[in-house]
């Protein structure tokens, strides 16, 4: 995304029900000379259109047929390219502002079902106890199987104060159950901060939205006003599905020297080949004052940790990759999602648009983020007891039709598949022996947050409980194009 503009998501990074994807908005006209169109195939398309119109069991709206044909053509490219009709384009634009009416979940698709990447903090879904990895099998009386992601999102959204019943399958507990949720306007607070203890600050960025940079600058300045001598800084990007590219460039720029390379892009078109640096020209989409100008110079040198996990995608991977390559921070946690492709939104009409993958993202060292992600300097388990749900989480390389890294062949990760099967087996055995469901992971930033505690230990020079089981996960060679 760039800005020239903007996502997540696993969502797996997915749709903000929706979720965001890091991408660009471009309304420029294209003057490329098109290759000759395949006449025979176009004739087949016209023939199918005609047969449906004449022979289908009941009349079909012509405009809907064409819209569906476009949607099918685009969805066959990769998991992140999408055709936006009038309704979905409006919802997409609402999502970038951090405000929409819905249940408040970041989603992806798995086996034809809607998979919850993570509930948005403070949302109705969050309060209802929905969890990462939950599958939505029904929305009210409609089965999800057979719906596109956009159709599922549309059914979950609605008017404020109206109810929607989601039927949830929780794989870890091997059970299905209904959850009634009252829709409300979701105002995502993308930046949270606090002093963990004197001298050590924690800043969580849950998404990169229009106001993220302004909120980040305001809240970090307040931390330094509270304690001008901060000794350590933890930037928490766990489960951050991405968002606006400019936001990622700005957050990385807050910690890097001016003009340091943050990220580069490369694709087929000349305009897709770009280098973005730590400078206002590359992160101020509308000009104006630079929010980062009011931050103290100490932010450029304060010792820092970046926390990431399998849910960190797109824009959050750009930030982590830049800070890692410049050796500005120690990256801790789990290998990130691997959503390293650029989606450009090209308006087709005032009310419709095409979101299409146009390039890949590369870290300052030239490494592709796509299908690999960012490998932490220090691997951490989810809890002191180990990983409960990590092996079950989907990454970019697991998505059907994902594009490759573009840097050599992908290798199938047999070890990861074995670990996934073993994790499922253990959860099933545990469920069979106990009526109690697996203990949910603690809230990020809480006193029980194991990974946060390890990050703090690292800043203070204390021993860190590194993972004894996690290793770098290679992209798989299946489901590629």
C-alpha positions as CSV (number, residue, x, y, z in Angstrom):
1,X,0.0,0.0,0.0
2,X,1.3,3.4,-0.5
3,X,-0.1,6.8,-0.7
4,X,-0.1,7.5,-3.1
5,X,-1.6,5.0,-0.4
6,X,-2.1,1.8,1.5
7,X,-2.7,-3.7,4.4
8,X,-2.7,-7.5,7.5
9,X,-4.1,-9.2,6.6
10,X,-3.6,-13.0,7.3
11,X,-5.6,-12.0,7.7
12,X,-4.0,-13.5,7.4
13,X,-4.0,-11.3,7.0
14,X,-7.4,-10.3,5.3
15,X,-10.3,-8.0,5.4
16,X,-11.5,-5.7,8.2
17,X,-14.8,-7.0,8.8
18,X,-13.0,-6.6,8.0
19,X,-9.1,-6.3,7.7
20,X,-6.7,-4.1,5.9
21,X,-3.9,-4.8,3.4
22,X,-0.9,-2.6,2.8
23,X,-1.5,-0.9,-0.5
24,X,-1.5,2.1,-2.8
25,X,-4.4,4.2,-4.2
26,X,-3.8,5.3,-7.7
27,X,-6.3,6.9,-10.0
28,X,-3.9,7.7,-12.8
29,X,-4.9,6.8,-16.3
30,X,-3.1,3.9,-17.9
31,X,-1.7,4.4,-21.5
32,X,-0.1,1.0,-21.9
33,X,-0.6,-0.6,-25.2
34,X,-2.7,-3.7,-24.5
35,X,-1.8,-7.0,-26.1
36,X,-4.3,-8.4,-28.5
37,X,-7.3,-9.9,-26.6
38,X,-7.9,-13.7,-27.0
39,X,-10.8,-13.7,-29.4
40,X,-11.8,-17.3,-29.0
41,X,-11.9,-17.1,-25.2
42,X,-13.9,-13.9,-25.3
43,X,-16.4,-15.6,-27.6
44,X,-16.7,-18.4,-25.1
45,X,-17.4,-15.9,-22.4
46,X,-20.1,-14.3,-24.5
47,X,-21.6,-17.7,-25.2
48,X,-21.7,-18.6,-21.5
49,X,-23.3,-15.2,-20.7
50,X,-25.9,-15.8,-23.4
51,X,-26.7,-19.4,-22.2
52,X,-27.1,-18.3,-18.6
53,X,-29.4,-15.5,-19.7
54,X,-31.5,-17.8,-21.9
55,X,-31.4,-21.2,-20.1
56,X,-30.9,-20.7,-16.4
57,X,-33.8,-21.8,-14.2
58,X,-34.8,-18.2,-13.4
59,X,-33.9,-14.8,-14.7
60,X,-30.5,-13.4,-13.8
61,X,-29.6,-9.8,-13.6
62,X,-27.1,-8.9,-16.4
63,X,-25.2,-6.5,-14.4
64,X,-24.8,-9.0,-11.6
65,X,-23.5,-11.6,-14.1
66,X,-20.8,-9.2,-15.3
67,X,-19.9,-8.2,-11.8
68,X,-19.5,-11.8,-10.8
69,X,-17.4,-12.6,-13.8
70,X,-15.1,-9.7,-13.0
71,X,-14.9,-10.9,-9.3
72,X,-14.1,-14.4,-10.4
73,X,-11.4,-13.3,-12.8
74,X,-9.7,-11.2,-10.2
75,X,-10.0,-13.6,-7.3
76,X,-8.2,-16.2,-9.3
77,X,-5.0,-14.2,-9.3
78,X,-4.0,-14.3,-5.6
79,X,-5.5,-14.0,-2.1
80,X,-5.2,-10.2,-2.0
81,X,-6.5,-9.0,-5.4
82,X,-10.2,-8.0,-5.3
83,X,-12.9,-6.4,-7.4
84,X,-14.8,-3.8,-5.3
85,X,-18.4,-3.2,-6.3
86,X,-20.3,-0.2,-5.1
87,X,-20.9,-1.6,-1.6
88,X,-17.5,-3.2,-1.0
89,X,-15.6,-0.2,-2.2
90,X,-17.5,2.0,0.3
91,X,-16.7,-0.4,3.1
92,X,-13.1,-0.6,2.1
93,X,-12.7,3.1,2.2
94,X,-14.4,3.2,5.6
95,X,-11.9,0.6,6.8
96,X,-8.9,2.8,6.1
97,X,-10.3,5.5,8.4
98,X,-10.6,3.1,11.4
99,X,-14.3,3.6,11.6
100,X,-17.1,1.2,10.4
101,X,-20.2,-0.4,11.7
102,X,-19.8,-4.1,12.3
103,X,-18.7,-6.8,14.8
104,X,-15.0,-5.9,14.9
105,X,-12.9,-8.8,13.6
106,X,-9.9,-9.2,11.3
107,X,-10.6,-12.1,9.0
108,X,-9.2,-14.4,6.4
109,X,-10.6,-17.5,4.6
110,X,-9.8,-21.2,5.3
111,X,-11.4,-24.1,3.5
112,X,-14.2,-21.9,2.3
113,X,-15.0,-20.6,5.9
114,X,-14.3,-17.2,7.4
115,X,-11.4,-17.5,9.8
116,X,-10.9,-14.9,12.6
117,X,-7.4,-13.6,12.5
118,X,-8.0,-11.6,15.6
119,X,-10.8,-9.6,17.3
120,X,-10.2,-5.9,17.3
121,X,-9.5,-4.8,20.8
122,X,-12.5,-3.4,22.6
123,X,-15.0,-4.4,19.8
124,X,-18.2,-6.3,20.3
125,X,-16.5,-9.5,19.0
126,X,-13.6,-9.0,21.5
127,X,-16.1,-8.6,24.4
128,X,-18.0,-11.7,23.2
129,X,-14.9,-13.8,23.6
130,X,-14.2,-14.6,20.0
131,X,-10.6,-15.8,19.5
132,X,-7.9,-15.9,16.8
133,X,-8.4,-19.1,14.8
134,X,-12.1,-19.4,15.3
135,X,-14.0,-20.3,12.2
136,X,-17.3,-18.7,11.3
137,X,-19.6,-21.3,9.7
138,X,-22.9,-19.4,9.6
139,X,-23.9,-15.7,9.6
140,X,-27.5,-15.6,10.9
141,X,-29.2,-18.3,8.8
142,X,-26.7,-18.2,5.9
143,X,-23.9,-20.8,5.7
144,X,-20.5,-19.3,5.0
145,X,-19.4,-22.1,2.7
146,X,-19.8,-20.8,-0.8
147,X,-19.6,-17.1,0.1
148,X,-16.8,-14.9,-1.0
149,X,-15.0,-12.9,1.7
150,X,-16.7,-9.7,0.5
151,X,-20.1,-11.4,0.8
152,X,-19.3,-12.6,4.3
153,X,-18.2,-9.1,5.3
154,X,-21.3,-7.6,3.9
155,X,-23.5,-9.9,6.0
156,X,-21.6,-9.1,9.2
157,X,-21.9,-5.4,8.7
158,X,-25.1,-3.5,9.1
159,X,-26.8,-0.7,11.0
160,X,-25.7,0.2,14.6
161,X,-27.5,-1.6,17.4
162,X,-28.7,-4.4,15.1
163,X,-28.0,-8.0,16.0
164,X,-26.1,-10.7,14.0
165,X,-25.7,-14.3,15.1
166,X,-22.4,-15.9,14.2
167,X,-22.0,-19.7,14.5
168,X,-18.5,-20.4,15.6
169,X,-16.4,-23.6,15.2
170,X,-13.5,-23.5,17.7
171,X,-11.0,-26.1,16.4
172,X,-9.0,-26.2,19.7
173,X,-12.2,-27.2,21.6
174,X,-13.7,-29.3,18.8
175,X,-17.1,-27.6,19.2
176,X,-19.6,-25.3,17.5
177,X,-21.7,-22.7,19.2
178,X,-23.7,-19.6,18.4
179,X,-22.7,-16.1,19.5
180,X,-25.1,-13.1,19.2
181,X,-23.3,-9.8,18.7
182,X,-24.8,-6.3,18.6
183,X,-23.2,-4.3,15.8
184,X,-21.8,-0.9,16.6
185,X,-19.5,1.6,15.1
186,X,-16.0,0.3,15.4
187,X,-13.5,3.0,16.3
188,X,-10.2,1.2,16.3
189,X,-7.7,2.8,18.6
190,X,-4.6,1.8,16.8
191,X,-2.0,3.0,19.3
192,X,-1.9,2.1,23.0
193,X,1.0,3.1,25.3
194,X,2.0,2.7,28.9
195,X,5.1,2.7,31.2
196,X,5.6,-0.9,32.1
197,X,7.7,0.2,35.0
198,X,9.9,3.3,35.6
199,X,12.2,3.8,32.6
200,X,10.6,1.3,30.3
201,X,7.9,2.2,27.8
202,X,5.5,0.0,25.8
203,X,3.8,1.1,22.6
204,X,1.4,-1.1,20.8
205,X,0.4,-0.4,17.2
206,X,-2.6,-2.7,16.3
207,X,-3.1,-1.3,12.7
208,X,-1.8,1.4,10.5
209,X,-4.6,3.8,9.8
210,X,-5.1,7.4,8.8
211,X,-4.6,8.7,12.4
212,X,-2.0,6.2,13.5
213,X,1.0,8.4,13.0
214,X,-0.6,11.4,14.7
215,X,-1.7,9.3,17.6
216,X,1.7,7.6,17.9
217,X,3.4,11.0,18.0
218,X,1.0,12.4,20.6
219,X,1.2,9.3,22.9
220,X,4.9,8.8,22.6
221,X,5.5,12.5,23.4
222,X,3.3,12.0,26.5
223,X,5.5,9.1,27.6
224,X,8.6,11.2,27.4
225,X,6.8,14.0,29.3
226,X,6.1,11.5,32.0
227,X,9.6,10.2,32.0
228,X,12.2,12.2,30.0
229,X,14.9,9.5,30.7
230,X,13.3,6.4,29.2
231,X,15.9,3.6,29.2
232,X,14.1,1.1,27.0
233,X,11.3,1.0,24.4
234,X,9.1,-1.9,23.3
235,X,7.3,-1.5,20.0
236,X,4.5,-4.2,20.0
237,X,3.4,-5.2,16.5
238,X,1.9,-8.6,17.4
239,X,-1.3,-9.4,15.4
240,X,-1.0,-6.1,13.5
241,X,-2.4,-7.0,10.1
242,X,-1.0,-3.9,8.4
243,X,-2.6,-0.8,6.9
244,X,-1.3,2.3,5.2
245,X,2.2,2.2,3.8
246,X,2.8,5.8,4.8
247,X,2.1,4.9,8.4
248,X,4.7,2.1,8.3
249,X,7.3,4.4,6.8
250,X,6.5,7.1,9.4
251,X,6.7,4.7,12.4
252,X,10.0,3.3,11.2
253,X,11.2,6.8,10.5
254,X,10.6,7.8,14.1
255,X,13.4,5.5,15.1
256,X,15.8,5.7,12.1
257,X,18.2,8.4,10.9
258,X,16.8,10.7,8.2
259,X,17.0,9.3,4.7
260,X,17.6,5.7,5.9
261,X,15.9,3.3,3.5
262,X,12.7,1.8,5.0
263,X,11.4,-0.3,2.2
264,X,11.5,-0.8,-1.6
265,X,9.1,-2.2,-4.1
266,X,9.5,-3.9,-7.4
267,X,7.0,-5.1,-10.0
268,X,6.3,-5.1,-13.7
269,X,5.3,-1.5,-14.1
270,X,7.8,1.4,-13.9
271,X,5.8,3.1,-11.2
272,X,6.0,0.0,-9.0
273,X,9.8,0.3,-8.7
274,X,10.3,2.6,-5.8
275,X,12.5,3.2,-2.7
276,X,10.9,4.8,0.4
277,X,13.1,6.5,3.0
278,X,12.8,7.9,6.4
279,X,11.8,11.4,5.4
280,X,8.5,13.4,5.5
281,X,8.2,13.4,1.7
282,X,7.7,9.6,1.8
283,X,5.1,9.5,4.6
284,X,3.1,12.7,4.5
285,X,0.4,11.9,2.0
286,X,-1.3,15.2,2.2
287,X,1.6,17.5,3.1
288,X,1.2,19.7,6.2
289,X,3.1,19.5,9.4
290,X,5.2,16.5,10.3
291,X,3.8,14.8,13.5
292,X,7.2,13.3,14.2
293,X,8.9,16.7,14.4
294,X,7.7,17.0,18.0
295,X,9.2,13.8,19.2
296,X,12.5,13.9,21.3
297,X,15.8,13.1,19.6
298,X,16.3,10.4,22.2
299,X,13.8,8.2,20.3
300,X,16.5,7.7,17.6
301,X,18.9,6.0,20.0
302,X,16.8,4.5,22.9
303,X,17.5,0.7,23.2
304,X,14.4,-1.0,21.8
305,X,12.7,-4.3,21.2
306,X,10.1,-5.0,18.5
307,X,7.6,-7.8,19.3
308,X,6.1,-9.7,16.4
309,X,4.2,-12.9,15.8
310,X,2.5,-14.9,13.0
311,X,-0.3,-12.3,12.9
312,X,2.1,-9.4,12.2
313,X,1.6,-8.7,8.5
314,X,2.3,-6.3,5.7
315,X,2.9,-2.8,7.1
316,X,4.0,-4.2,10.4
317,X,6.5,-6.4,8.6
318,X,7.9,-3.4,6.8
319,X,8.6,-1.7,10.1
320,X,10.1,-4.8,11.7
321,X,12.2,-5.5,8.6
322,X,13.6,-1.9,8.4
323,X,14.5,-1.8,12.1
324,X,16.1,-5.2,11.9
325,X,18.2,-4.5,8.8
326,X,19.5,-1.2,10.2
327,X,20.3,-3.0,13.5
328,X,18.1,-0.4,15.3
329,X,16.1,-2.9,17.3
330,X,16.1,-6.5,18.4
331,X,13.2,-8.4,16.9
332,X,11.6,-10.9,19.3
333,X,8.7,-13.3,19.0
334,X,7.7,-15.5,16.1
335,X,8.3,-15.4,12.3
336,X,5.8,-13.0,10.8
337,X,2.9,-13.7,8.4
338,X,4.8,-13.0,5.2
339,X,2.4,-10.6,3.4
340,X,4.9,-8.8,1.3
341,X,3.0,-7.8,-1.8
342,X,1.7,-4.3,-2.8
343,X,-1.9,-3.9,-3.7
344,X,-2.8,-0.9,-5.8
345,X,-6.4,0.3,-5.8
346,X,-7.4,1.6,-9.2
347,X,-10.8,3.2,-9.4
348,X,-12.8,2.0,-12.4
349,X,-15.8,4.3,-11.8
350,X,-16.6,6.7,-9.0
351,X,-18.1,3.8,-7.1
352,X,-16.1,0.7,-8.1
353,X,-12.5,-0.2,-8.1
354,X,-9.9,-2.9,-8.7
355,X,-7.5,-3.8,-5.9
356,X,-4.7,-5.6,-7.7
357,X,-1.2,-6.9,-6.7
358,X,1.4,-4.8,-8.5
359,X,4.7,-5.4,-6.7
360,X,6.6,-7.0,-3.9
361,X,8.0,-5.4,-0.8
362,X,11.7,-5.7,0.0
363,X,13.5,-4.8,3.3
364,X,16.5,-2.4,3.1
365,X,18.9,-5.3,2.7
366,X,16.9,-6.4,-0.4
367,X,15.2,-9.4,1.1
368,X,11.7,-10.2,-0.1
369,X,9.0,-10.2,2.7
370,X,6.6,-12.1,0.5
371,X,5.7,-15.6,1.7
372,X,8.6,-15.6,4.2
373,X,8.1,-12.7,6.5
374,X,10.6,-11.4,9.1
375,X,12.5,-13.9,11.1
376,X,13.1,-12.6,14.7
377,X,16.5,-12.3,16.2
378,X,15.2,-14.0,19.3
379,X,12.4,-16.6,19.0
380,X,9.9,-16.6,21.9
381,X,7.1,-19.0,22.8
382,X,3.7,-17.7,23.5
383,X,3.8,-18.7,27.2
384,X,6.3,-20.0,29.7
385,X,4.8,-23.5,29.0
386,X,5.4,-23.2,25.3
387,X,3.2,-22.6,22.2
388,X,-0.5,-23.5,22.5
389,X,-1.9,-22.2,19.2
390,X,1.1,-21.1,17.1
391,X,1.3,-24.2,15.0
392,X,-2.4,-23.8,14.0
393,X,-2.0,-20.3,12.7
394,X,-2.1,-19.7,8.9
395,X,0.6,-17.7,7.2
396,X,0.8,-16.2,3.7
397,X,2.6,-19.3,2.4
398,X,-0.4,-21.4,3.4
399,X,-2.9,-19.4,1.4
400,X,-4.1,-20.8,-1.9
401,X,-2.6,-19.1,-4.9
402,X,-0.2,-17.0,-2.9
403,X,2.6,-15.4,-4.9
404,X,6.1,-16.5,-4.2
405,X,9.0,-14.5,-2.8
406,X,10.5,-14.0,-6.2
407,X,13.9,-15.0,-4.8
408,X,14.3,-18.6,-5.6
409,X,12.1,-21.7,-5.4
410,X,10.1,-22.4,-2.3
411,X,10.7,-25.5,-0.3
412,X,7.9,-27.4,1.3
413,X,8.1,-27.2,5.1
414,X,7.5,-30.8,6.1
415,X,8.6,-30.1,9.7
416,X,5.9,-27.4,10.1
417,X,3.2,-29.7,8.8
418,X,4.3,-32.3,11.2
419,X,4.3,-29.8,14.1
420,X,0.8,-28.6,13.1
421,X,-0.5,-32.2,13.1
422,X,1.1,-32.8,16.5
423,X,-0.4,-29.6,17.9
424,X,-3.8,-30.6,16.8
425,X,-3.4,-34.1,18.2
426,X,-2.3,-32.7,21.6
427,X,-5.2,-30.3,21.8
428,X,-7.7,-33.0,20.9
429,X,-6.2,-35.3,23.6
430,X,-6.3,-32.5,26.1
431,X,-9.9,-31.7,25.3
432,X,-10.8,-35.4,25.6
433,X,-9.3,-35.5,29.1
434,X,-10.7,-32.3,30.4
435,X,-14.0,-30.4,30.3
436,X,-12.1,-27.2,30.5
437,X,-11.1,-25.5,27.3
438,X,-7.5,-24.5,26.7
439,X,-6.6,-21.4,28.7
440,X,-6.7,-18.4,26.4
441,X,-3.6,-16.4,25.9
442,X,-3.2,-13.3,28.1
443,X,-4.0,-9.9,26.7
444,X,-1.1,-8.1,25.1
445,X,0.4,-5.6,27.5
446,X,-1.0,-7.3,30.6
447,X,1.1,-8.4,33.6
448,X,0.7,-12.1,32.4
449,X,2.1,-11.3,28.9
450,X,5.0,-13.7,28.8
451,X,6.6,-12.3,25.6
452,X,6.4,-8.8,26.9
453,X,8.2,-9.9,30.1
454,X,11.0,-11.5,28.0
455,X,11.4,-8.3,26.0
456,X,11.7,-6.3,29.2
457,X,14.3,-8.8,30.5
458,X,16.3,-8.3,27.3
459,X,16.3,-4.5,27.7
460,X,17.4,-4.9,31.3
461,X,20.2,-7.4,30.5
462,X,18.4,-10.2,32.3
463,X,18.1,-13.8,31.1
464,X,15.5,-14.5,28.4
465,X,13.5,-17.7,28.0
466,X,14.0,-18.3,24.3
467,X,12.0,-20.8,22.4
468,X,13.4,-24.3,22.5
469,X,11.2,-25.5,19.6
470,X,10.6,-22.7,17.1
471,X,12.8,-22.5,14.0
472,X,12.6,-20.5,10.9
473,X,9.7,-21.6,8.8
474,X,10.3,-21.9,5.0
475,X,7.6,-21.1,2.5
476,X,5.9,-24.1,1.1
477,X,6.1,-25.0,-2.6
478,X,2.4,-25.7,-3.1
479,X,-0.4,-23.2,-3.6
480,X,1.9,-20.9,-5.6
481,X,1.5,-19.1,-8.9
